[in-house]
């Protein structure tokens, strides 16, 4: 066999060898949702095939979001024969400028985390394991400004279904979007449930049954706990916080 023949065989073997995956099991590097603002998606690292078995759902009413209100967003993905998944999601104004808008809030810091300067949410290394060829993630999102007139907003999500073999072979890219409108209604940020009441004006939490209160920031870090009947949150920095008491969990704004 000539040297030229050996060189050709060697070159074909290299080109045919599966590309090693550049993916990050601990989460997206950021700006990989395929949105107009991000301009890129997961295929830049995974070299993946394409599918569309993913959805974004929410509890935003059909007539639209209320500025400043907090809603729960859920992403679902499924693919036969796959139990390892990842994602990144962001939200942008539904116009030519496509500016990032709204605030993402981590409610499960074991499976999700903020990314891209807190303008998106992605999976953690623990949050990649699916069951029965599917996976879902949930988190909260606060609509922009109590007096905002942002208009329609689109959520963009890029997802990967990976076979976990360490190469890009068999990985599949899924993408999905959800567009929501803005309602003309207004609301306050007062919270009331079986375990506690929160007053957005006085920034006071009143326990209804003497259960211990746990206050977390949007990254899921515990910042305050109290057994008091009344707990004032004025000392906390402005932002979003998660209040937990017993089985009740609510997200509130401190301004």
N, C-alpha and C positions, 0 to 999 in steps of 0.2 A: 504494500500500500504506500502510495506516495505521500510526501509531507503535506502537499496541498489537500489531499483527501482527508488526512488526519485532522488538519486544521479546520476543514469544513464540518466534519463530524463533531469536533470539540465545540465549535461555535454554536451549532444547532443544539447540542446538549445543554449549553449554558442558557441559551434563549428559551429553551423548553422547560427549564427547571422552575417550579412554582416560586413566584416572588414572595419573599418573606414579608409578613404583614407589618406595616408601620403603625398599626392601630394602637390605641392606648386604652387598656382595660379599665383604668382608673377614671376615665371620662374624656370627653371631647377636648381638644385643644382650644376650642372656641371659634365662633364665626364659621361653622360648618353646617348651617341649617339649610342652605340653598336659597335664603331670602334675598331680595333685591339689595339690601344693605350689606349682607355678608358676602355675597357673590361667589361662594364656594360651598362644597358639601363634603360628605364623608368619603366619597370615591377618590379624593385626592390622596387618602392614606390606604384605603382598602382595595382599590382597583376592582370594585365590586360589580356584580350583575345588578339588574334593576327589577324591582317588583313593587307592588302597591298595596300590600296587606297591612296598612297602618292607618289609624284614625286618631283625631283629636276630638275630645268631647268636653263639655263643661256644664256647669249649672247656671250659666248666664241665661236669663230669660229670653224668650223668642223676640220680645220687643226691644232687646238691647241691654247693654250694661249701663249701670248708673255710675257717673264719675265719682271716683274715690271708693267705691264699694269693692269688697274682696270676694273673689270667687275661686272655686276649685276647678282645676284643669287636670284632665286625665289623658294619657297617651297609651294606646294599645297597639301591639304588633303581634303578628303570628306568621309562622312559616313551618311547613311540614318538615320534620326531622331535625329541627333546630331548637336548642334550649339555652342559647347564649345571645344576648341582645344588648344594644346600646343606643343612645339617642342624644340629641341636643335640640332644644326648642327656644325660639325667641318670638317677640311680638313687635310689630312695626305698624306705623300709620299706613293706611291703605290709600296712599297717594304717590305722586311722582317722586317726592323727596324720600319716602320710606324711612323716616326717622324711627329709631327705637322708642318705644313708649310702654307705659305700664311698669309695674314692679313685681318681680318674681319673688316668692316666699317659700323657702324650704320648710316642709312639714315632716319630712322623713330624712334626717341627715345621714342615716345608714345607707340609703340607696340613691339619694340625689344630692346635688350640690350646685352652687352658683358658678358661672363661668362667664368669660367675655366681659369683664368689668361689671359683673352682676347683672348683665343685660340678657342673660339666658340661663337655662338650667340643663344639666347633663347628668349622666349616671355616675355612680361610684363603682369601685371594683366589686363590692358586695352586690350592687344593684344590677348586675348583668345576668343573673341566673333566672331563667324562665321555668315554667311548669307546663307540661302538656303542649309543647311547641308554641308557647305564647308568653307574653310578658306585658305588664302594665305598670305605669308610674303615675303618682298623683302629687300635686303640690298646689299651693295657692298663688293667686295673681291679683294684684290690686290695680283696678282701672285708673288711668291718669286723672289727677286733679279733681277736687270736689266741684270746681267751677270751670272745668275744662270743656272745650268744644272740639275735641280731637276728631270726632266722627268715627267712621269705620276703622277697625283694627284687624289685622290678619296675623294669626299665629302660623309660624313656619317650623316644621320639624323634619330633621334628617335622622334616619334610623338605620342601624345595621343589624342583620341577622347573621351571626357568625358561627361556623362549625368548630371553632376553637382549635384548629390543627396547627396554628402558628404561621400559616401562609394565607394569602388572599384567595386561594382556590376554594370555592364553595361559599364565600361570603356574599351577601346580597344587600343592596341598598334599597331602602324604602323611603318615600317622602310623602308628606301629607300637609294640608293647610286647613285652617278654620278661620272664617271671617265673621266678625260680630259687629253689629251696629251700636251706636250710642243712643240711649233713650233720652227723652226730654225731661224725665222725672228727676227729682232730687231726693236726697235722704240724709239722715244724720248717721253718726258712727256709734250710736248707742247699742249696747249688747245686753240682752237679757236671756237667761236660761235657768235651768233648775238649780244650778250650783252657785252662780254668781251673776252680778249685774255690773256693767261698766258704763260710766258716764264720760263721754268724750270731752265735755266742757270742764268738769272738775278733775278729770283724769283719775278718778277714784274707782277702785274695784270693791264691791261689797259682797262678801261671802254670804250665801243663803243658808248654808248648813254646817258651817264651821269646818269645812274641809280645807286642807292645805292648798294654797295657791302656788303654782309654778309659772314663772314668767320667762319666756325664751325670746332671744332675738331672731331675726329672719334666717340666720344661719344655723338655728337650732341649739345655740349655746345658752345654758341656764344663766340668767342675769339677776334673778330675784326670786325668793320664796318667802311665804308668809302664812302664819296661822291666825293673823288678825282678822277681826270682823270687817274692818275697813283698811284697805291698802291703797295709798296714793302713789301714782306712777310719775308724778311731776319731776322726780329726780332723774328719770331716764332721758337719754338723748332723743331727739326727734327721730321718728322712724316707725317701723312696723314691728309689732311684738305678738307673740303667741301666748295666750293665757290658757293654762290647763288646770282643771280641778275635777277630781274623780274621772268620770268618763267624758266630761265636757271639754271641748277644745275650741277656742275662738281666736281669730286674728284681729288685732285692733291697731289703730293709728294713733301715735302720740305726736301732736303738733304744737 
